[in-house]
């Protein structure tokens, strides 16, 4: 079995002695979704979260972590961020600002620590799964450890 390469997100967690489990999966499909990721890793799909980056009209960036089955409510997200309005950051700008690409964007270890918010209902789970910092890599981590690592806050963010 090949040795697993550590991502920046994993190195940060290791350096801070934060417990997590990492999983690697392979798929040749560019549009792999979280449901498939959960199935490939024999994990509960309710744990899998996506990391979304948005910007305000003043070009401030914010990070939102929500369950894969949910949709970000931009009004709730703006309220959480203390902004009047936000819009999603175009995928083409993701690497430039975060250091990550679409499908491998981890809330841990971005180029800069942006204000980060985790969906409030995620608190119902003991752990969540987020991207490990590259396509094909995920991290399962306790909610409190994630919030500590990203200096995040729990907020109501999703459409009902």
Secondary structure, DSSP 8 states (H G I E B T S, - for coil): -------HHHHHHHHTT---EEEE-----TT--HHHHHHHTT--GGGBEEEEEEEETT--EEEEEEETTS-B-HHHHHHHHT-S-EEE--HHHHHHHHS--TT---SSS-SS--EEEEEGGGGGSSEEEEE-SSTTEEEEEEHHHHHHHHT-EEE--B--
